[in-house]
Amino acid sequence: MSIAQNPLSVEVTLPREDVALVTVAGHLDLDTATEFQAHLANQLHHGRRHFLIDLSEVPFMDSSGMNIILRVYQEARGLPGSVHVINPTPAVRRVLDLTGVSITVPISDKPEQALELIDQQQASESSGSSESSGG
């Protein structure tokens, strides 16, 4: 019943080859979290390492949505990659702040800001890891 009342819309665009911009609209809760997680898992499977999660159209998010963001954050860090929350609504921002997620996961106003952070992160990684070579 609540799924019909609050359908979740998830749209994925690729600003870059390894970056997925995941725009979420609707309530991100126990009823809709599985769909959100499936989209993120699909992007991980296709080699995306950086995730920009746009929550500007999410009026409500419970711990289910928060846990998925933290899970993809942990997976992306191991790639190495990153997760950025984009423009969360005030209610969602409050949840992120109260739970400490906003300390771990960077929050940007616009996707362009997050892309700049990714560029800075990659520049510092490439200059700092010249002695390690993967094989």
C-alpha positions in Angstrom: 0.0 0.0 0.0 2.7 2.5 0.9 4.6 1.6 -2.3 1.7 2.8 -4.3 1.4 6.0 -2.2 5.1 6.8 -2.4 6.7 5.4 -5.5 10.4 5.9 -5.8 12.0 7.2 -9.0 15.6 6.5 -9.6 17.3 8.0 -12.7 21.0 7.3 -13.5 23.1 9.5 -15.8 26.8 9.2 -16.5 28.6 12.6 -16.3 31.8 10.6 -16.9 32.7 7.0 -17.7 33.4 6.1 -14.0 30.9 8.5 -12.4 27.2 7.7 -11.9 24.8 10.5 -11.0 21.9 8.8 -9.3 18.9 11.1 -9.0 16.4 9.9 -6.4 12.8 11.2 -6.1 10.3 10.0 -3.5 10.4 8.5 -0.1 13.6 6.5 0.5 12.5 4.1 3.2 12.1 0.4 4.0 9.5 -0.1 1.1 11.7 1.5 -1.6 15.3 0.9 -0.4 15.7 -2.3 -2.3 15.0 -0.6 -5.6 17.6 2.1 -4.8 20.1 -0.5 -3.8 19.6 -2.4 -7.0 20.4 0.7 -9.1 23.6 1.3 -7.1 24.7 -2.3 -7.3 24.1 -2.3 -11.1 26.3 0.8 -11.5 29.0 -0.9 -9.3 28.8 -3.9 -11.6 29.3 -1.8 -14.6 32.5 -0.3 -13.3 31.4 3.0 -11.8 33.6 4.1 -8.9 32.2 7.4 -8.0 28.6 8.0 -7.0 26.8 11.3 -6.9 23.5 10.7 -5.1 21.1 13.5 -5.7 18.5 13.6 -2.9 17.0 17.0 -3.7 13.6 15.4 -4.4 13.6 13.0 -1.4 11.2 14.5 1.3 11.8 11.6 3.7 14.6 9.1 4.3 14.8 6.5 7.0 17.7 4.3 8.2 17.1 1.9 5.3 18.2 4.6 2.8 21.0 5.8 5.0 22.4 2.3 5.4 22.5 1.8 1.6 24.4 5.1 1.2 26.9 3.9 3.8 27.2 0.5 2.2 27.9 1.9 -1.3 30.3 4.4 0.4 32.3 1.5 1.9 32.3 -0.5 -1.4 33.4 2.6 -3.4 36.2 3.4 -1.0 37.7 0.0 -1.7 37.8 0.5 -5.5 39.1 3.3 -4.8 36.1 5.6 -5.5 33.8 7.9 -3.6 30.2 8.7 -2.7 28.8 12.3 -2.6 25.3 13.3 -1.5 24.0 16.1 -3.6 21.6 18.8 -2.4 19.6 16.8 0.2 16.2 18.3 1.3 16.3 19.9 4.8 14.6 16.8 6.4 17.1 14.4 4.8 20.0 16.7 5.7 18.9 16.6 9.3 18.9 12.8 9.3 22.4 12.8 7.7 23.6 15.3 10.3 22.1 13.7 13.4 23.4 10.2 12.5 26.9 11.5 11.6 26.6 10.3 8.0 27.3 13.9 6.8 30.7 13.7 8.5 31.7 10.6 6.5 30.0 11.2 3.2 30.7 14.6 1.6 27.6 16.7 0.8 27.6 19.1 -2.1 25.1 21.6 -3.4 25.6 20.6 -7.1 27.0 17.7 -9.0 29.7 20.0 -10.4 31.1 20.6 -6.9 31.3 16.9 -6.3 33.1 16.3 -9.6 35.6 18.9 -8.5 36.1 17.0 -5.2 36.6 13.8 -7.2 39.2 15.5 -9.4 41.1 16.8 -6.3 41.0 13.4 -4.7 42.3 11.7 -7.8 45.1 14.3 -8.2 46.2 13.8 -4.6 46.1 10.0 -5.0 48.1 10.0 -8.2 50.8 12.4 -6.8 50.9 10.5 -3.4 51.0 6.9 -4.7 53.8 7.0 -7.3 55.7 4.3 -5.5 52.9 1.8 -5.5 52.1 0.1 -8.8 49.2 -2.2 -9.3 49.6 -5.5 -11.2 
